[in-house]
Amino acid sequence: MVQNGVSSEGPSVPAGRSGGPSASVGDGGFSGSAGPGFGPPSGGFGGGFGAAHGQAPATAPGWAGAGTLPPPPTAPPGGHGGPGGSAGQGEARPLQALVVGLLNLSCLGLGYVLLRQWIGAAVCWAATAALLLLALPADADGVPAGVLVGYGAVLLAAAADGARRGLRARLSLGVTARRLALPLAVVLLAAPAGATVAYGAAREEAREEAFQQSLLARLGTADALVKAKEGVRFDLAERDYRTALDTYERVALDHPGSRAAKLVPERMDAYFASVSAPYTEKKYCEAVDPLAHLRSLPDSVDEGVLGDRADGLDDPLARSLYECGAAELGREATGSAHASFTQLASLFPKSEYIAKVERLVGDDLRKAAAPLGDGSAPDPCATTERVRKQRDDVAGLKGYALAGPVADAARAVQKGAFSCGTKQFRDGDYSEAVTSMDRYAKDYPTSPEAAHARTISIAAQIADHEPAAGKKLPPATAPGGSRMPMVVSNDGKESVELLYTGPVTGRITLEACGTCENYGQFRDVIDPDAKPCGGPSSKYPKATLRLPAGTYHFLQRRAGGGFAVAGETKTSKASIEPGYTYTNCLYVTTGR
């Protein structure tokens, strides 16, 4: 029985060939014993005329399944066509269409190659080449989305067109080609997917490389900051130094596996070397702030980034403070020197440099005070003030045993203060001498020279109005021998002060005379009718001086008036001789 051109009875098997069931294809499509499409080895692409209904052909016009090779047809049924395509309409071959479409979808246009459609293949090749030119080498930005969409559209169009063309195309392929066609199409389809994955990996690598380069650029910027601040005073460079340090720390902590992070330790070493350069160059005063900054970093920088670089900075900082202070002392900049020494004692109270400071400062203070002690200072006033200030600064140093040098300097200052007052008196600077001697008497009330200082002050006050009183210093001790009384009375409405200097020096104050009146005068001549102190003796406040013989200068002024203005003072001179009693009447005159 024959249906659809396929006979159920096969032709006889020629001698020498094995028998077996056979099949023939009469409709010109993929055929075989398993049905249409790709079949077992006995099937294949073929064409031929099928037998008439009810008839079995002597030999199958297609490819025999029993090993008999049919003669090639003179022309395929349905029309004339070339070996690579179809002419006219043949039977639909869906599997063949699928193979061609998949081959075109592989980005290589192989479906068109199979169909011998070279223009289509060239279009696929051109599209793929263009994509490769745009995509390679892979970078962080990748291929623009529009290009990918366009390329995808070209592939889909090529696949659809290839499937359409391959649906009815007549292809001549060998048995092996038929077996491998579909698996090859599937395998080649994996090529775009694999290429996409590989490209994605390459793009990710490019992104990582770009990111690494950005980190390296950040390090480069920080390095430039550090380099630019070499030799710049630290207080002016500190801000940039801290910016660079923060960059190093952030790169190391935020991107620990990056190439840049692996370079941070080297950068930290360079940072420490740059900041501590003044110490290396023995610029100790300039090194104090940078070393203090580096020593403080464990409080603010991650330990993993900093490491042990800040260890061992105590001795360099202590040495810098000591050397800086010593240099300042050499330039008599004691304020700056003591600031360094104070910081040294505060930071490193057990440092070996503490004892060095004690020796240095003590010796320096004693050396400064020596001219006051031996009286060799050419200008005792200036030297006394300088040593006094230095002594006070040294006494204010905390953490040092300097009581001995301070005490020695204090004694020298006391001597210098007295020497200063006497020099001012001899030089005729009487007002300055008064100030110096009054201060001395106040500062050193128990000193043996305190009384002498007060007498010098009195003599200077008199000499300020009567220079003859300042020809020589008042004696330090009173002369012996007899003394003559001088009774001084106050015939004035106000209290009055009488200062005197000569063989002895002193002062007295007389209370006001409540019942007394001022006396008039005309052209410095007292009223001839006036009789100062002419009333009863008991009427006038009195004081008695006992004076050794000699010449005396007197200054009369209103009590508490100090350096009274002209017209409120009166100077006089008197000689005291042995064996006499003297009186002195003080009164006030007013001009007319």
MIBA-354926 format. One line per 2 residues: number of its first residue (from 0); their letters; for each residue x, y, z of C-alpha. Coordinates in Angstrom, 2 decimals. Layout:
NUM = a = X:Y:Z; ... .
end
This chain:
0 = mv = 0.00:0.00:0.00; 1.43:3.32:-0.97 .
2 = qn = 0.55:6.67:0.72; 2.04:10.04:0.07 .
4 = gv = 4.67:8.53:-2.23; 6.19:6.33:0.51 .
6 = ss = 6.01:2.62:-0.30; 5.59:0.06:2.42 .
8 = eg = 7.41:-2.45:0.35; 10.95:-1.80:-0.63 .
10 = ps = 12.74:-3.01:-3.77; 14.70:-6.18:-3.73 .
12 = vp = 18.13:-5.97:-2.31; 20.87:-6.54:-4.82 .
14 = ag = 23.29:-9.35:-4.14; 26.19:-8.46:-1.95 .
16 = rs = 24.33:-5.76:0.00; 22.62:-6.18:3.24 .
18 = gg = 18.92:-5.90:3.25; 16.67:-3.97:5.48 .
20 = ps = 13.85:-1.59:5.36; 14.15:1.28:3.01 .
22 = as = 12.45:4.58:2.63; 12.19:7.10:-0.16 .
24 = vg = 11.28:10.71:-0.17; 8.97:11.79:-2.92 .
26 = dg = 8.16:15.27:-1.73; 11.62:16.79:-1.94 .
28 = gf = 12.04:17.57:1.83; 14.05:16.27:4.78 .
30 = sg = 12.94:12.59:5.03; 13.72:9.34:6.68 .
32 = sa = 12.13:6.50:8.48; 11.61:8.68:11.56 .
34 = gp = 9.48:11.24:9.72; 10.13:14.62:8.09 .
36 = gf = 13.17:16.74:8.83; 16.52:15.44:10.09 .
38 = gp = 16.38:11.63:10.13; 18.63:8.68:10.68 .
40 = ps = 21.61:8.05:8.43; 19.40:6.61:5.73 .
42 = gg = 17.64:9.89:5.18; 18.95:13.14:3.69 .
44 = fg = 18.34:16.15:1.56; 17.01:14.93:-1.76 .
46 = gg = 14.60:15.38:-4.52; 12.89:13.10:-6.95 .
48 = fg = 9.62:12.06:-8.32; 7.35:10.10:-6.09 .
50 = aa = 5.52:7.01:-7.30; 1.97:7.17:-8.44 .
52 = hg = -0.69:6.25:-6.02; -0.77:2.48:-5.57 .
54 = qa = 2.57:1.92:-7.23; 5.96:1.25:-5.74 .
56 = pa = 8.98:2.39:-7.66; 11.62:-0.12:-8.50 .
58 = ta = 14.19:2.11:-6.81; 13.66:5.08:-4.55 .
60 = pg = 14.36:8.26:-6.42; 15.76:9.84:-3.23 .
62 = wa = 18.62:8.70:-1.00; 18.04:4.99:-0.28 .
64 = ga = 18.18:3.91:3.30; 19.61:0.48:2.35 .
66 = gt = 22.87:1.76:1.06; 21.94:2.17:-2.62 .
68 = lp = 23.06:5.51:-4.01; 20.46:6.94:-6.37 .
70 = pp = 21.47:8.62:-9.56; 21.39:12.43:-9.33 .
72 = pt = 18.19:13.94:-10.61; 18.36:15.88:-13.78 .
74 = ap = 16.30:18.64:-12.28; 14.61:19.16:-8.97 .
76 = pg = 10.88:18.95:-9.00; 9.06:22.15:-8.94 .
78 = gh = 11.41:24.10:-11.18; 15.03:25.06:-11.85 .
80 = gg = 17.40:26.46:-9.28; 21.03:26.76:-8.37 .
82 = pg = 22.75:24.55:-5.91; 22.58:27.05:-3.05 .
84 = gs = 19.02:28.18:-3.11; 15.61:27.47:-4.39 .
86 = ag = 13.79:28.43:-7.49; 10.15:28.46:-7.15 .
88 = qg = 8.18:27.28:-4.18; 9.18:24.00:-2.53 .
90 = ea = 7.95:22.27:0.58; 8.37:24.17:3.90 .
92 = rp = 11.28:22.93:5.99; 10.91:24.44:9.50 .
94 = lq = 13.98:22.75:10.95; 16.10:24.02:8.12 .
96 = al = 14.70:27.51:8.68; 15.58:27.24:12.37 .
98 = vv = 19.13:26.22:11.58; 19.64:29.10:9.16 .
100 = gl = 18.09:31.61:11.57; 20.28:30.41:14.46 .
102 = ln = 23.38:30.57:12.29; 22.59:34.20:11.43 .
104 = ls = 21.93:34.96:15.09; 25.51:33.98:15.88 .
106 = cl = 26.76:37.39:14.69; 28.75:35.83:11.83 .
108 = gl = 26.07:35.64:9.10; 26.71:31.90:8.64 .
110 = gy = 23.08:31.31:7.74; 23.52:33.55:4.74 .
112 = vl = 26.74:31.74:3.90; 24.84:28.44:3.92 .
114 = lr = 22.24:29.96:1.64; 24.97:31.56:-0.51 .
116 = qw = 23.38:34.94:0.18; 26.61:36.94:0.22 .
118 = ig = 25.11:40.37:0.47; 23.29:39.45:3.67 .
120 = aa = 26.43:37.82:5.04; 28.43:40.95:4.24 .
122 = vc = 25.88:43.09:6.08; 26.24:40.86:9.17 .
124 = wa = 30.00:40.96:8.95; 30.02:44.75:8.57 .
126 = at = 27.67:45.20:11.55; 29.80:42.90:13.72 .
128 = aa = 33.05:44.58:12.60; 31.57:48.01:13.38 .
130 = ll = 30.51:46.85:16.83; 33.96:45.46:17.51 .
132 = ll = 35.60:48.70:16.42; 33.39:50.64:18.83 .
134 = al = 33.62:48.19:21.70; 37.30:47.25:21.66 .
136 = pa = 39.33:47.76:23.58; 36.83:47.66:26.45 .
138 = da = 36.71:50.79:28.60; 34.84:51.83:31.69 .
140 = dg = 32.07:53.60:29.74; 31.31:50.62:27.50 .
142 = vp = 29.37:50.79:24.22; 26.58:53.36:23.91 .
144 = ag = 23.15:51.85:24.47; 21.95:53.05:21.05 .
146 = vl = 24.68:51.07:19.31; 23.76:47.89:21.18 .
148 = vg = 20.09:48.34:20.37; 20.90:48.91:16.72 .
150 = yg = 23.18:45.89:16.55; 20.57:43.73:18.25 .
152 = av = 18.01:44.86:15.72; 20.36:43.92:12.87 .
154 = ll = 20.88:40.43:14.35; 17.19:39.83:14.84 .
156 = aa = 16.46:41.05:11.34; 19.19:38.77:9.93 .
158 = aa = 17.87:35.81:11.90; 14.30:36.41:10.76 .
160 = dg = 15.36:36.95:7.16; 17.59:33.86:7.22 .
162 = ar = 14.80:31.75:8.65; 12.43:33.02:5.97 .
164 = rg = 14.88:32.27:3.21; 15.84:28.88:4.61 .
166 = lr = 12.25:27.70:5.05; 11.91:26.54:1.41 .
168 = ar = 15.51:26.65:0.20; 16.97:23.49:-1.32 .
170 = ls = 20.39:22.81:0.16; 22.84:20.11:-0.77 .
172 = lg = 24.68:18.92:2.30; 26.47:15.74:3.07 .
174 = vt = 25.46:13.35:5.79; 28.03:14.69:8.25 .
176 = ar = 27.00:18.28:7.60; 23.37:17.36:8.22 .
178 = rl = 24.29:15.78:11.51; 26.35:18.78:12.67 .
180 = al = 24.20:21.61:11.32; 21.84:22.02:14.25 .
182 = pl = 24.42:21.41:17.04; 26.78:23.82:15.31 .
184 = av = 24.08:26.47:15.09; 23.35:26.07:18.81 .
186 = vl = 27.04:26.17:19.69; 27.62:29.23:17.56 .
188 = la = 24.62:30.86:19.20; 26.51:30.67:22.46 .
190 = ap = 29.29:32.79:20.94; 27.43:36.15:21.31 .
192 = ag = 26.51:35.26:24.87; 30.07:34.28:25.67 .
194 = at = 31.38:37.40:23.99; 28.94:39.48:26.02 .
196 = va = 30.15:37.89:29.25; 33.78:38.32:28.25 .
198 = yg = 33.18:41.92:27.27; 31.41:42.56:30.54 .
200 = aa = 34.41:41.17:32.39; 36.74:43.30:30.29 .
202 = re = 34.61:46.35:30.90; 34.57:45.66:34.63 .
204 = ea = 38.33:45.33:34.52; 38.49:48.65:32.68 .
206 = re = 36.27:50.21:35.31; 38.49:48.82:38.04 .
208 = ea = 41.55:50.15:36.25; 39.94:53.59:35.93 .
210 = fq = 39.04:53.51:39.61; 42.58:52.51:40.52 .
212 = qs = 43.88:55.37:38.43; 41.56:57.78:40.23 .
214 = ll = 42.91:56.57:43.58; 46.46:56.95:42.34 .
216 = ar = 45.59:60.46:41.18; 44.34:61.27:44.69 .
218 = lg = 47.63:60.04:46.09; 49.49:62.13:43.55 .
220 = ta = 47.61:65.26:44.62; 48.42:64.58:48.27 .
222 = da = 52.06:63.92:47.40; 52.24:67.26:45.61 .
224 = lv = 50.89:69.03:48.71; 53.53:67.43:50.90 .
226 = ka = 56.30:68.21:48.43; 55.21:71.83:48.06 .
228 = ke = 55.38:72.44:51.81; 58.95:71.31:52.32 .
230 = gv = 60.90:74.17:53.85; 57.74:76.12:54.71 .
232 = rf = 57.14:77.14:58.32; 54.91:74.51:59.89 .
234 = dl = 52.16:76.82:61.08; 51.73:77.96:57.47 .
236 = ae = 51.95:74.44:56.05; 49.95:72.51:58.65 .
238 = rd = 46.61:72.76:56.87; 47.96:71.23:53.66 .
240 = yr = 49.87:68.60:55.61; 46.68:67.51:57.34 .
242 = ta = 44.79:67.44:54.04; 47.41:65.09:52.56 .
244 = ld = 47.39:62.92:55.66; 43.60:62.61:55.53 .
246 = ty = 43.84:61.53:51.89; 46.35:58.79:52.73 .
248 = er = 44.19:57.54:55.56; 40.96:57.50:53.56 .
250 = va = 42.56:55.65:50.63; 44.03:53.02:52.96 .
252 = ld = 40.84:52.51:54.97; 38.18:52.82:52.27 .
254 = hp = 40.00:50.83:49.56; 42.28:48.41:51.41 .
256 = gs = 42.82:46.05:48.48; 43.65:48.66:45.89 .
258 = ra = 47.03:49.34:44.37; 46.87:52.83:45.80 .
260 = ak = 46.33:51.48:49.32; 49.46:49.38:48.96 .
262 = lv = 51.39:52.57:48.26; 50.14:54.39:51.38 .
264 = pe = 52.88:53.02:53.72; 55.53:54.45:51.42 .
266 = rm = 53.66:57.76:51.34; 53.40:57.82:55.14 .
268 = da = 57.16:57.36:55.39; 57.65:60.27:53.01 .
270 = yf = 55.16:62.34:55.02; 57.06:61.79:58.26 .
272 = as = 60.35:62.56:56.56; 59.02:65.82:55.11 .
274 = vs = 57.37:67.05:58.31; 60.36:66.20:60.52 .
276 = ap = 62.92:67.69:58.10; 63.72:70.70:60.37 .
278 = yt = 64.89:68.32:63.10; 67.03:66.40:60.61 .
280 = ek = 68.53:69.73:59.57; 69.10:70.68:63.25 .
282 = ky = 66.73:73.63:63.05; 65.49:72.88:66.53 .
284 = ce = 63.15:75.82:67.09; 61.47:75.14:63.75 .
286 = av = 61.27:71.42:64.58; 59.22:71.78:67.78 .
288 = dp = 55.77:72.22:66.20; 56.23:69.59:63.45 .
290 = la = 57.48:67.00:65.94; 54.65:67.78:68.33 .
292 = hl = 52.23:67.28:65.42; 53.72:63.91:64.47 .
294 = rs = 53.78:62.81:68.10; 50.05:63.56:68.44 .
296 = lp = 48.96:61.54:65.40; 48.12:58.33:67.34 .
298 = ds = 45.20:60.28:68.81; 43.67:61.01:65.41 .
300 = vd = 45.00:58.58:62.77; 44.04:54.91:62.46 .
302 = eg = 46.66:52.65:63.99; 46.72:50.39:60.96 .
304 = vl = 47.60:53.32:58.74; 50.00:55.03:61.14 .
306 = gd = 51.84:51.94:62.35; 54.66:52.62:64.81 .
308 = ra = 55.98:55.69:63.01; 55.10:58.01:65.89 .
310 = dg = 57.06:55.92:68.37; 60.41:57.25:69.47 .
312 = ld = 59.58:60.92:68.93; 59.82:61.84:72.62 .
314 = dp = 63.58:62.27:72.64; 63.74:64.33:69.40 .
316 = la = 61.01:66.64:70.69; 62.65:66.97:74.13 .
318 = rs = 65.99:67.71:72.53; 64.43:70.28:70.19 .
320 = ly = 62.78:72.08:73.12; 66.05:72.13:75.05 .
322 = ec = 68.20:73.25:72.11; 65.70:75.90:71.08 .
324 = ga = 65.52:77.30:74.61; 69.30:77.29:74.90 .
326 = ae = 69.63:79.20:71.62; 67.09:81.77:72.76 .
328 = lg = 68.99:82.26:76.02; 72.10:82.96:73.99 .
330 = re = 70.23:85.78:72.27; 68.91:87.06:75.61 .
332 = at = 65.39:86.13:74.49; 64.59:84.73:77.92 .
334 = gs = 60.82:84.84:77.40; 60.97:82.51:74.40 .
336 = ah = 63.57:80.35:76.06; 61.52:79.88:79.19 .
338 = as = 58.45:79.05:77.09; 60.41:76.18:75.54 .
340 = ft = 61.68:75.04:78.93; 58.20:75.18:80.43 .
342 = ql = 56.87:72.98:77.63; 59.79:70.59:78.12 .
344 = as = 59.07:70.18:81.83; 55.36:69.73:81.14 .
346 = lf = 55.80:67.02:78.49; 58.90:65.23:79.74 .
348 = pk = 59.35:65.84:83.49; 61.78:62.93:83.82 .
350 = se = 63.83:63.71:80.75; 67.60:63.98:81.00 .
352 = yi = 67.23:67.48:79.59; 65.60:68.76:82.81 .
354 = ak = 68.95:68.69:84.63; 70.62:70.31:81.63 .
356 = ve = 68.11:73.15:81.74; 68.73:73.66:85.47 .
358 = rl = 72.46:73.98:84.92; 72.06:76.17:81.86 .
360 = vg = 69.47:78.55:83.32; 71.16:78.73:86.73 .
362 = dd = 74.55:79.52:85.26; 73.05:82.07:82.90 .
364 = lr = 71.25:83.86:85.73; 74.34:83.94:87.95 .
366 = ka = 76.41:85.26:85.07; 73.92:88.05:84.41 .
368 = aa = 73.81:89.01:88.11; 77.57:88.92:88.72 .
370 = pl = 78.27:92.58:87.74; 75.70:93.73:90.28 .
372 = gd = 77.25:91.64:93.01; 80.78:92.89:92.50 .
374 = gs = 79.78:96.45:91.57; 81.28:96.26:88.08 .
376 = ap = 78.08:96.99:86.15; 78.65:100.15:84.06 .
378 = dp = 74.95:100.92:84.19; 73.59:99.42:87.41 .
380 = ca = 70.08:100.72:86.77; 69.65:98.95:83.40 .
382 = tt = 71.46:95.86:84.63; 69.32:95.68:87.75 .
384 = er = 66.10:95.85:85.77; 67.28:93.21:83.34 .
386 = vr = 68.42:90.84:86.07; 65.27:91.49:88.10 .
388 = kq = 63.11:90.45:85.14; 65.29:87.45:84.41 .
390 = rd = 65.14:86.41:88.06; 61.35:86.65:88.05 .
392 = dv = 61.15:84.58:84.85; 63.41:81.91:86.25 .
394 = ag = 61.46:81.85:89.51; 58.33:81.23:87.43 .
396 = lk = 59.74:78.14:85.73; 57.83:75.11:86.99 .
398 = gy = 59.39:71.71:87.29; 62.98:72.86:87.84 .
400 = al = 65.16:73.14:90.94; 66.37:76.72:90.58 .
402 = ag = 65.90:78.16:94.06; 69.65:78.63:94.57 .
404 = pv = 70.32:80.73:91.47; 67.15:82.73:92.09 .
406 = ad = 68.26:83.59:95.65; 71.70:84.63:94.43 .
408 = aa = 70.13:86.83:91.77; 67.79:88.38:94.33 .
410 = ra = 70.73:89.47:96.47; 72.46:90.91:93.42 .
412 = vq = 69.31:92.80:92.46; 69.12:94.31:95.95 .
414 = kg = 72.66:95.57:95.67; 72.02:96.79:92.17 .
416 = af = 68.93:98.72:93.22; 70.91:100.64:95.85 .
418 = sc = 73.76:101.24:93.41; 71.28:102.50:90.87 .
420 = gt = 69.87:105.11:93.31; 73.27:106.36:94.34 .
422 = kq = 74.42:106.68:90.75; 71.32:108.64:89.85 .
424 = fr = 71.99:110.99:92.80; 75.59:111.55:91.76 .
426 = dg = 74.52:112.12:88.15; 72.07:114.83:89.29 .
428 = dy = 69.00:112.76:88.33; 67.39:113.65:91.63 .
430 = se = 63.79:112.76:90.84; 64.87:109.31:89.58 .
432 = av = 67.05:108.89:92.66; 64.08:109.64:94.89 .
434 = ts = 62.00:107.01:93.10; 64.75:104.38:93.26 .
436 = md = 65.58:104.97:96.92; 61.95:105.06:98.03 .
438 = ry = 61.40:101.77:96.22; 64.47:100.28:97.82 .
440 = ak = 63.36:101.28:101.31; 59.92:99.77:100.62 .
442 = dy = 61.19:96.53:99.05; 63.90:95.93:101.62 .
444 = pt = 62.73:97.52:104.88; 64.99:95.33:107.01 .
446 = sp = 68.07:95.93:104.91; 71.02:97.70:106.58 .
448 = ea = 70.93:100.16:103.70; 67.22:100.97:104.08 .
450 = ah = 67.84:103.95:106.41; 70.60:105.26:104.19 .
452 = ar = 68.32:104.94:101.16; 65.72:107.11:102.95 .
454 = ti = 68.29:109.80:103.71; 69.46:109.81:100.09 .
456 = si = 65.87:110.24:99.00; 65.47:113.24:101.36 .
458 = aa = 68.67:114.82:100.16; 67.62:114.27:96.53 .
460 = qi = 64.30:115.99:97.17; 66.11:119.01:98.61 .
462 = ad = 68.69:118.98:95.80; 65.91:118.93:93.23 .
464 = he = 65.14:122.50:94.43; 68.60:123.45:95.61 .
466 = pa = 71.32:121.66:93.56; 74.00:122.61:96.06 .
468 = ag = 72.44:120.12:98.44; 73.36:117.29:96.07 .
470 = kk = 77.09:117.84:95.86; 77.71:114.73:97.90 .
472 = lp = 75.78:111.80:99.21; 74.46:111.99:102.74 .
474 = pa = 76.66:109.92:105.01; 75.55:106.39:105.81 .
476 = ta = 76.22:106.95:109.53; 75.76:109.98:111.72 .
478 = pg = 78.88:111.69:113.09; 79.63:111.63:116.78 .
480 = gs = 80.25:114.58:119.03; 78.02:117.28:120.46 .
482 = rm = 74.79:118.38:118.89; 73.08:121.72:118.96 .
484 = pm = 69.34:122.08:119.42; 67.24:123.79:116.77 .
486 = vv = 63.65:124.54:117.74; 61.38:124.76:114.71 .
488 = sn = 57.96:126.43:115.05; 55.04:126.53:112.61 .
490 = dg = 53.35:129.92:112.29; 51.12:128.75:109.45 .
492 = ke = 47.50:127.76:108.97; 48.52:124.44:107.37 .
494 = sv = 50.73:121.60:108.45; 54.23:121.90:107.12 .
496 = el = 57.10:119.52:106.36; 60.74:120.44:106.88 .
498 = ly = 63.49:118.42:105.15; 67.15:118.98:106.00 .
500 = tg = 70.49:117.51:104.93; 74.04:118.13:106.03 .
502 = pv = 76.13:116.13:108.47; 72.81:114.41:109.25 .
504 = tg = 69.71:114.18:107.09; 66.07:113.88:108.05 .
506 = ri = 62.61:115.36:108.05; 59.98:116.58:110.48 .
508 = tl = 56.31:117.46:110.11; 54.67:120.26:112.10 .
510 = ea = 50.95:120.41:112.70; 48.96:123.41:111.51 .
512 = cg = 48.57:126.45:113.72; 44.85:126.99:114.01 .
514 = tc = 45.01:130.55:115.21; 47.76:131.71:112.89 .
516 = en = 47.33:133.87:109.79; 49.29:134.11:106.59 .
518 = yg = 51.61:137.08:106.19; 51.45:139.47:103.31 .
520 = qf = 54.41:140.44:101.19; 55.12:142.94:98.44 .
522 = rd = 57.72:142.23:95.83; 59.11:139.39:97.90 .
524 = vi = 59.53:141.72:100.90; 57.61:140.71:103.99 .
526 = dp = 55.47:143.27:105.69; 57.84:145.15:108.06 .
528 = da = 55.19:145.14:110.75; 54.93:141.35:110.60 .
530 = kp = 56.44:139.47:113.50; 56.45:135.69:112.62 .
532 = cg = 56.34:133.49:115.70; 56.07:136.70:117.79 .
534 = gp = 53.26:135.52:120.00; 53.36:133.28:123.03 .
536 = ss = 55.60:130.29:122.46; 52.89:127.87:123.38 .
538 = ky = 50.77:129.09:120.48; 52.89:127.43:117.78 .
540 = pk = 53.39:123.72:117.02; 57.09:122.98:117.63 .
542 = at = 59.73:120.34:117.02; 63.33:120.26:118.21 .
544 = lr = 66.18:119.06:116.02; 69.56:118.11:117.46 .
546 = lp = 72.15:118.75:114.79; 75.89:118.19:114.71 .
548 = ag = 77.89:121.20:113.69; 78.05:121.79:109.97 .
550 = ty = 76.32:123.32:106.98; 72.71:122.34:106.36 .
552 = hf = 70.25:122.80:103.53; 66.55:123.03:104.39 .
554 = lq = 63.40:122.55:102.32; 60.09:123.77:103.66 .
556 = rr = 56.86:122.63:101.98; 53.26:121.91:102.68 .
558 = ag = 52.94:118.54:104.40; 52.12:115.75:101.95 .
560 = gg = 52.85:117.98:99.02; 55.66:115.87:97.65 .
562 = fa = 57.41:117.73:94.85; 55.43:120.91:95.37 .
564 = va = 55.11:123.45:92.63; 57.06:126.67:92.67 .
566 = ge = 55.73:129.11:95.25; 54.77:126.34:97.66 .
568 = tk = 58.33:125.48:98.69; 61.10:127.34:100.35 .
570 = ts = 64.78:126.43:100.59; 67.30:127.82:102.97 .
572 = ka = 70.80:127.23:104.20; 72.22:127.42:107.69 .
574 = si = 75.47:126.77:109.49; 75.32:125.09:112.85 .
576 = ep = 78.16:125.90:115.21; 79.00:124.27:118.50 .
578 = gy = 77.70:125.84:121.69; 74.63:127.57:120.22 .
580 = ty = 70.90:127.02:120.37; 68.98:127.75:117.19 .
582 = tn = 65.38:128.54:116.40; 63.62:128.32:113.07 .
584 = cl = 60.19:129.81:112.39; 58.11:128.57:109.49 .
586 = yv = 55.33:130.80:108.14; 53.35:131.41:104.96 .
588 = tt = 53.24:134.63:102.94; 50.80:135.75:100.31 .
590 = gr = 51.54:138.29:97.58; 49.73:141.62:97.16 .
end
